[in-house]
Amino acid sequence: MTVRLRWREDGPAGAPPLVLLAGLGCSTQMWDPVVGPLAEHHRVIRVDTRGHGASPPAPPGDRPRIRDLAEDVLAVLDERRLERAHLAGVSLGAMVAMELAAHAPARVGRLGLLCTSAYLPPAQAWLDRAATVRARGMGAVAEAVTARWVTPALADRDPGTGHRLRAVFATVDPESYAQCCEAIAAMDLRADLSRIAAPTLLIAGAEDSATPPAHAETIAAAIPGARVEVLSPAAHLAAVEQPARVAALLLGHFRAAGTAAAGMATRRAVLGDEHVARAVTATTPLSEAFQEFITRYAWGEVWTRAGLARRDRSIATIAALVAIGAEDELALHLRAGLRNGLAKEEIAEVLLHTAIYAGLPRANRAFAIAQQVLAEDGTDS
């Protein structure tokens, strides 16, 4: 059952939308230290999880999974008439963000995942915590849970931060909290990670005992082009402990500063390491800006979008190159099409189709180039 979540909006109405999701036991107040810089460039929408902050509690007896919590967030996007938004989440919020990026890719621009995991056993520990808060309330687990949110050094230096976090924790609806614990107990997103096409930044706290940096590395290894930043000192709520650094990393990522790295990874995956290495080696001061431009824009922005699979983008690219007669680029992208999973029969159909719209001479020349490429690849028989 979808719960109508509460949200708060900051920043210019016409700016790119950025949705922030909080962690288990937290409200969107945890984002307060970083919202200022983010809202200078984005329409920031902070969403409270069911039973947390200003959001209404979950229905008693409900047994939501991470996918159900993601449906709650999709309902907010629909309410705000947002077809697509960047997402950043902490812990449980990041789990929800991964679910959305994997199963509703057209709704997600870029992804920021903080202090989280795709799989967090043992399940029984989460079920025991759920049973405890149902029986004895939030106070029964407050000290043990919130003690892992910031490093001891910050807790000693700034006791007020710990008091504020515990005060918010105490306001969480116990039944909603228990249901979220059960959702984490049942969660295993590992098989879904390879479906995520959104450019992804992971931020981990070096001193995070709840979701250590190894969890971020596991996620990054499964998401093409994802990168990891480890902050120290920082425990489970890195946005609270390192707000300036987190804000800078998220701004750089969401304003496409990370596109060059993602673009280079995609470029190598599609065109092959050997070709890209030659292009990089051949770069001169004259061509340097152009190489950076195509890596960032063509490969980092367009080829990494979730709306089309890479093989489909290869089909579109081959057809366009035939139409404009770009023979050198056509040979390059015929090889890329093979790498992206196109069969020689499918390539032949694409070229035959272009003859209707691009003309017989262009298609005839394209078939000759394709024959040569296929022969070199050993797939012409």
LUMLO-29649 format. One record per residue (C-alpha): residue number from 1; residue in one letter; x, y, z. Coordinates in steps of 0.25 Angstrom, whole numbers, always signed. Layout:
LUMLO-29649
[sero NUM; A; [X; Y; Z]]
...
END
This chain:
LUMLO-29649
[sero 1; M; [+0; +0; +0]]
[sero 2; T; [+6; +14; -4]]
[sero 3; V; [+7; +24; +7]]
[sero 4; R; [+6; +39; +3]]
[sero 5; L; [+19; +44; +8]]
[sero 6; R; [+22; +58; +12]]
[sero 7; W; [+33; +66; +5]]
[sero 8; R; [+39; +80; +6]]
[sero 9; E; [+45; +88; -5]]
[sero 10; D; [+56; +98; -6]]
[sero 11; G; [+63; +105; -18]]
[sero 12; P; [+59; +111; -31]]
[sero 13; A; [+46; +105; -37]]
[sero 14; G; [+52; +104; -51]]
[sero 15; A; [+65; +97; -46]]
[sero 16; P; [+68; +82; -49]]
[sero 17; P; [+61; +74; -38]]
[sero 18; L; [+68; +67; -28]]
[sero 19; V; [+61; +58; -18]]
[sero 20; L; [+68; +55; -5]]
[sero 21; L; [+64; +42; +3]]
[sero 22; A; [+68; +40; +18]]
[sero 23; G; [+73; +29; +26]]
[sero 24; L; [+65; +19; +35]]
[sero 25; G; [+62; +26; +48]]
[sero 26; C; [+65; +40; +42]]
[sero 27; S; [+56; +51; +36]]
[sero 28; T; [+60; +60; +25]]
[sero 29; Q; [+66; +69; +35]]
[sero 30; M; [+79; +61; +34]]
[sero 31; W; [+81; +68; +20]]
[sero 32; D; [+80; +82; +27]]
[sero 33; P; [+96; +84; +26]]
[sero 34; V; [+97; +81; +11]]
[sero 35; V; [+84; +87; +6]]
[sero 36; G; [+89; +101; +5]]
[sero 37; P; [+99; +99; -6]]
[sero 38; L; [+91; +88; -13]]
[sero 39; A; [+79; +98; -14]]
[sero 40; E; [+87; +108; -21]]
[sero 41; H; [+87; +100; -33]]
[sero 42; H; [+76; +90; -32]]
[sero 43; R; [+61; +89; -28]]
[sero 44; V; [+63; +81; -16]]
[sero 45; I; [+52; +72; -11]]
[sero 46; R; [+54; +65; +3]]
[sero 47; V; [+45; +54; +5]]
[sero 48; D; [+42; +47; +19]]
[sero 49; T; [+40; +32; +19]]
[sero 50; R; [+27; +27; +24]]
[sero 51; G; [+26; +29; +39]]
[sero 52; H; [+38; +38; +39]]
[sero 53; G; [+38; +53; +41]]
[sero 54; A; [+26; +59; +35]]
[sero 55; S; [+21; +47; +27]]
[sero 56; P; [+9; +39; +32]]
[sero 57; P; [+11; +25; +39]]
[sero 58; A; [+10; +12; +31]]
[sero 59; P; [-3; +4; +32]]
[sero 60; P; [-2; -6; +44]]
[sero 61; G; [+0; -20; +39]]
[sero 62; D; [+6; -15; +26]]
[sero 63; R; [+19; -23; +21]]
[sero 64; P; [+26; -14; +11]]
[sero 65; R; [+38; -17; +3]]
[sero 66; I; [+48; -8; -2]]
[sero 67; R; [+40; -7; -15]]
[sero 68; D; [+28; -2; -8]]
[sero 69; L; [+36; +9; -1]]
[sero 70; A; [+41; +13; -15]]
[sero 71; E; [+26; +13; -20]]
[sero 72; D; [+24; +24; -9]]
[sero 73; V; [+35; +32; -15]]
[sero 74; L; [+30; +30; -29]]
[sero 75; A; [+17; +36; -24]]
[sero 76; V; [+24; +48; -19]]
[sero 77; L; [+30; +50; -33]]
[sero 78; D; [+16; +49; -39]]
[sero 79; E; [+10; +59; -29]]
[sero 80; R; [+21; +69; -33]]
[sero 81; R; [+20; +65; -48]]
[sero 82; L; [+34; +61; -49]]
[sero 83; E; [+37; +52; -60]]
[sero 84; R; [+51; +51; -57]]
[sero 85; A; [+60; +55; -45]]
[sero 86; H; [+73; +53; -39]]
[sero 87; L; [+73; +44; -26]]
[sero 88; A; [+82; +44; -14]]
[sero 89; G; [+80; +35; -2]]
[sero 90; V; [+86; +31; +11]]
[sero 91; S; [+86; +17; +16]]
[sero 92; L; [+71; +13; +15]]
[sero 93; G; [+68; +25; +6]]
[sero 94; A; [+80; +20; -3]]
[sero 95; M; [+74; +6; -4]]
[sero 96; V; [+61; +12; -9]]
[sero 97; A; [+69; +20; -19]]
[sero 98; M; [+76; +8; -24]]
[sero 99; E; [+62; +1; -26]]
[sero 100; L; [+57; +12; -34]]
[sero 101; A; [+69; +13; -43]]
[sero 102; A; [+68; -1; -46]]
[sero 103; H; [+53; -3; -48]]
[sero 104; A; [+49; +11; -52]]
[sero 105; P; [+61; +16; -60]]
[sero 106; A; [+54; +26; -68]]
[sero 107; R; [+50; +34; -55]]
[sero 108; V; [+65; +35; -50]]
[sero 109; G; [+75; +45; -55]]
[sero 110; R; [+88; +43; -47]]
[sero 111; L; [+89; +35; -34]]
[sero 112; G; [+96; +38; -21]]
[sero 113; L; [+97; +27; -11]]
[sero 114; L; [+103; +30; +3]]
[sero 115; C; [+107; +20; +14]]
[sero 116; T; [+98; +9; +9]]
[sero 117; S; [+98; -6; +4]]
[sero 118; A; [+91; -14; -6]]
[sero 119; Y; [+90; -26; +4]]
[sero 120; L; [+91; -25; +19]]
[sero 121; P; [+90; -38; +26]]
[sero 122; P; [+88; -44; +36]]
[sero 123; A; [+73; -43; +34]]
[sero 124; Q; [+70; -48; +48]]
[sero 125; A; [+76; -36; +54]]
[sero 126; W; [+67; -27; +47]]
[sero 127; L; [+55; -35; +50]]
[sero 128; D; [+59; -35; +65]]
[sero 129; R; [+61; -20; +65]]
[sero 130; A; [+47; -19; +59]]
[sero 131; A; [+41; -28; +70]]
[sero 132; T; [+48; -19; +80]]
[sero 133; V; [+43; -6; +76]]
[sero 134; R; [+29; -12; +74]]
[sero 135; A; [+29; -17; +89]]
[sero 136; R; [+37; -6; +96]]
[sero 137; G; [+37; +6; +87]]
[sero 138; M; [+48; +14; +80]]
[sero 139; G; [+56; +17; +93]]
[sero 140; A; [+59; +2; +94]]
[sero 141; V; [+69; +3; +83]]
[sero 142; A; [+72; +18; +82]]
[sero 143; E; [+86; +18; +88]]
[sero 144; A; [+91; +6; +81]]
[sero 145; V; [+86; +11; +67]]
[sero 146; T; [+90; +26; +68]]
[sero 147; A; [+104; +23; +74]]
[sero 148; R; [+108; +18; +61]]
[sero 149; W; [+103; +30; +53]]
[sero 150; V; [+115; +39; +56]]
[sero 151; T; [+129; +37; +61]]
[sero 152; P; [+132; +37; +76]]
[sero 153; A; [+141; +49; +73]]
[sero 154; L; [+129; +57; +67]]
[sero 155; A; [+120; +53; +79]]
[sero 156; D; [+130; +58; +89]]
[sero 157; R; [+133; +71; +82]]
[sero 158; D; [+119; +74; +79]]
[sero 159; P; [+109; +67; +88]]
[sero 160; G; [+98; +75; +82]]
[sero 161; T; [+98; +68; +69]]
[sero 162; G; [+96; +55; +76]]
[sero 163; H; [+85; +60; +84]]
[sero 164; R; [+78; +66; +72]]
[sero 165; L; [+79; +52; +65]]
[sero 166; R; [+74; +45; +77]]
[sero 167; A; [+62; +54; +78]]
[sero 168; V; [+58; +52; +64]]
[sero 169; F; [+60; +37; +65]]
[sero 170; A; [+50; +37; +77]]
[sero 171; T; [+39; +43; +69]]
[sero 172; V; [+39; +32; +58]]
[sero 173; D; [+26; +23; +58]]
[sero 174; P; [+31; +10; +64]]
[sero 175; E; [+22; +1; +55]]
[sero 176; S; [+27; +9; +42]]
[sero 177; Y; [+41; +7; +47]]
[sero 178; A; [+39; -8; +50]]
[sero 179; Q; [+33; -9; +36]]
[sero 180; C; [+45; -3; +30]]
[sero 181; C; [+54; -12; +38]]
[sero 182; E; [+47; -24; +32]]
[sero 183; A; [+48; -18; +18]]
[sero 184; I; [+63; -17; +20]]
[sero 185; A; [+63; -32; +25]]
[sero 186; A; [+57; -36; +12]]
[sero 187; M; [+65; -28; +3]]
[sero 188; D; [+75; -33; -7]]
[sero 189; L; [+78; -23; -18]]
[sero 190; R; [+91; -29; -23]]
[sero 191; A; [+85; -36; -35]]
[sero 192; D; [+78; -22; -39]]
[sero 193; L; [+91; -14; -39]]
[sero 194; S; [+95; -17; -53]]
[sero 195; R; [+82; -11; -58]]
[sero 196; I; [+85; +2; -53]]
[sero 197; A; [+90; +12; -64]]
[sero 198; A; [+89; +25; -56]]
[sero 199; P; [+103; +31; -54]]
[sero 200; T; [+106; +27; -40]]
[sero 201; L; [+114; +33; -28]]
[sero 202; L; [+116; +26; -15]]
[sero 203; I; [+120; +32; -3]]
[sero 204; A; [+125; +24; +9]]
[sero 205; G; [+130; +27; +23]]
[sero 206; A; [+143; +21; +27]]
[sero 207; E; [+138; +19; +41]]
[sero 208; D; [+124; +14; +37]]
[sero 209; S; [+122; +1; +45]]
[sero 210; A; [+108; +0; +40]]
[sero 211; T; [+111; +0; +25]]
[sero 212; P; [+126; +0; +23]]
[sero 213; P; [+133; +5; +11]]
[sero 214; A; [+134; -10; +5]]
[sero 215; H; [+119; -9; +3]]
[sero 216; A; [+120; +3; -6]]
[sero 217; E; [+132; -4; -13]]
[sero 218; T; [+123; -16; -16]]
[sero 219; I; [+112; -7; -21]]
[sero 220; A; [+121; +1; -30]]
[sero 221; A; [+127; -12; -36]]
[sero 222; A; [+113; -16; -41]]
[sero 223; I; [+109; -2; -47]]
[sero 224; P; [+116; +2; -60]]
[sero 225; G; [+124; +14; -58]]
[sero 226; A; [+121; +16; -43]]
[sero 227; R; [+131; +22; -34]]
[sero 228; V; [+134; +22; -19]]
[sero 229; E; [+139; +34; -10]]
[sero 230; V; [+142; +30; +5]]
[sero 231; L; [+142; +41; +15]]
[sero 232; S; [+149; +41; +28]]
[sero 233; P; [+146; +44; +39]]
[sero 234; A; [+132; +40; +36]]
[sero 235; A; [+123; +29; +42]]
[sero 236; H; [+109; +25; +37]]
[sero 237; L; [+103; +40; +34]]
[sero 238; A; [+114; +45; +26]]
[sero 239; A; [+105; +57; +22]]
[sero 240; V; [+105; +61; +36]]
[sero 241; E; [+119; +59; +39]]
[sero 242; Q; [+125; +64; +26]]
[sero 243; P; [+115; +73; +21]]
[sero 244; A; [+124; +82; +13]]
[sero 245; R; [+131; +71; +6]]
[sero 246; V; [+118; +63; +3]]
[sero 247; A; [+112; +76; -3]]
[sero 248; A; [+124; +78; -12]]
[sero 249; L; [+124; +63; -16]]
[sero 250; L; [+109; +63; -19]]
[sero 251; L; [+109; +77; -26]]
[sero 252; G; [+121; +72; -35]]
[sero 253; H; [+113; +59; -38]]
[sero 254; F; [+100; +65; -41]]
[sero 255; R; [+105; +77; -49]]
[sero 256; A; [+112; +66; -58]]
[sero 257; A; [+126; +68; -53]]
[sero 258; G; [+127; +53; -52]]
[sero 259; T; [+122; +51; -66]]
[sero 260; A; [+136; +51; -72]]
[sero 261; A; [+140; +38; -63]]
[sero 262; A; [+127; +32; -66]]
[sero 263; G; [+128; +36; -81]]
[sero 264; M; [+142; +30; -82]]
[sero 265; A; [+137; +17; -76]]
[sero 266; T; [+125; +16; -86]]
[sero 267; R; [+134; +20; -98]]
[sero 268; R; [+144; +9; -94]]
[sero 269; A; [+133; -1; -93]]
[sero 270; V; [+126; +2; -106]]
[sero 271; L; [+139; +5; -115]]
[sero 272; G; [+149; -4; -108]]
[sero 273; D; [+161; +0; -100]]
[sero 274; E; [+171; -1; -112]]
[sero 275; H; [+163; +9; -120]]
[sero 276; V; [+161; +19; -108]]
[sero 277; A; [+176; +18; -104]]
[sero 278; R; [+180; +22; -118]]
[sero 279; A; [+171; +33; -118]]
[sero 280; V; [+176; +38; -105]]
[sero 281; T; [+190; +36; -109]]
[sero 282; A; [+188; +44; -122]]
[sero 283; T; [+181; +56; -114]]
[sero 284; T; [+189; +69; -116]]
[sero 285; P; [+187; +83; -110]]
[sero 286; L; [+178; +86; -123]]
[sero 287; S; [+169; +74; -121]]
[sero 288; E; [+169; +73; -106]]
[sero 289; A; [+156; +81; -103]]
[sero 290; F; [+149; +73; -114]]
[sero 291; Q; [+153; +60; -108]]
[sero 292; E; [+148; +65; -94]]
[sero 293; F; [+135; +70; -100]]
[sero 294; I; [+132; +56; -107]]
[sero 295; T; [+136; +48; -95]]
[sero 296; R; [+127; +57; -86]]
[sero 297; Y; [+115; +60; -95]]
[sero 298; A; [+114; +48; -105]]
[sero 299; W; [+119; +37; -96]]
[sero 300; G; [+116; +42; -82]]
[sero 301; E; [+103; +49; -84]]
[sero 302; V; [+96; +42; -96]]
[sero 303; W; [+102; +28; -97]]
[sero 304; T; [+100; +26; -82]]
[sero 305; R; [+85; +30; -82]]
[sero 306; A; [+75; +19; -78]]
[sero 307; G; [+65; +21; -89]]
[sero 308; L; [+71; +12; -99]]
[sero 309; A; [+80; -1; -98]]
[sero 310; R; [+94; +1; -104]]
[sero 311; R; [+91; -9; -115]]
[sero 312; D; [+79; +0; -119]]
[sero 313; R; [+88; +12; -118]]
[sero 314; S; [+98; +5; -128]]
[sero 315; I; [+86; +3; -138]]
[sero 316; A; [+82; +17; -137]]
[sero 317; T; [+97; +22; -139]]
[sero 318; I; [+100; +12; -150]]
[sero 319; A; [+87; +17; -158]]
[sero 320; A; [+91; +32; -156]]
[sero 321; L; [+105; +30; -160]]
[sero 322; V; [+101; +23; -173]]
[sero 323; A; [+91; +34; -176]]
[sero 324; I; [+102; +45; -175]]
[sero 325; G; [+113; +37; -182]]
[sero 326; A; [+123; +37; -170]]
[sero 327; E; [+131; +24; -174]]
[sero 328; D; [+142; +25; -164]]
[sero 329; E; [+132; +26; -153]]
[sero 330; L; [+123; +16; -159]]
[sero 331; A; [+134; +5; -158]]
[sero 332; L; [+137; +9; -144]]
[sero 333; H; [+122; +8; -140]]
[sero 334; L; [+120; -5; -147]]
[sero 335; R; [+131; -11; -139]]
[sero 336; A; [+124; -5; -126]]
[sero 337; G; [+111; -11; -131]]
[sero 338; L; [+117; -25; -131]]
[sero 339; R; [+123; -22; -117]]
[sero 340; N; [+109; -17; -112]]
[sero 341; G; [+103; -30; -117]]
[sero 342; L; [+98; -28; -131]]
[sero 343; A; [+98; -40; -140]]
[sero 344; K; [+103; -39; -154]]
[sero 345; E; [+89; -42; -159]]
[sero 346; E; [+83; -30; -151]]
[sero 347; I; [+94; -21; -156]]
[sero 348; A; [+90; -25; -170]]
[sero 349; E; [+76; -22; -167]]
[sero 350; V; [+79; -8; -162]]
[sero 351; L; [+87; -5; -175]]
[sero 352; L; [+76; -10; -184]]
[sero 353; H; [+66; -1; -176]]
[sero 354; T; [+75; +11; -178]]
[sero 355; A; [+75; +9; -193]]
[sero 356; I; [+61; +13; -193]]
[sero 357; Y; [+63; +26; -186]]
[sero 358; A; [+78; +29; -189]]
[sero 359; G; [+79; +25; -203]]
[sero 360; L; [+84; +13; -211]]
[sero 361; P; [+99; +18; -213]]
[sero 362; R; [+100; +21; -198]]
[sero 363; A; [+95; +7; -194]]
[sero 364; N; [+104; +0; -205]]
[sero 365; R; [+116; +7; -199]]
[sero 366; A; [+112; +3; -185]]
[sero 367; F; [+110; -11; -189]]
[sero 368; A; [+124; -11; -194]]
[sero 369; I; [+130; -5; -181]]
[sero 370; A; [+122; -15; -173]]
[sero 371; Q; [+127; -27; -181]]
[sero 372; Q; [+141; -22; -178]]
[sero 373; V; [+139; -20; -163]]
[sero 374; L; [+132; -34; -162]]
[sero 375; A; [+143; -41; -169]]
[sero 376; E; [+153; -34; -160]]
[sero 377; D; [+145; -39; -148]]
[sero 378; G; [+144; -53; -154]]
[sero 379; T; [+128; -53; -154]]
[sero 380; D; [+126; -51; -169]]
[sero 381; S; [+124; -66; -172]]
END
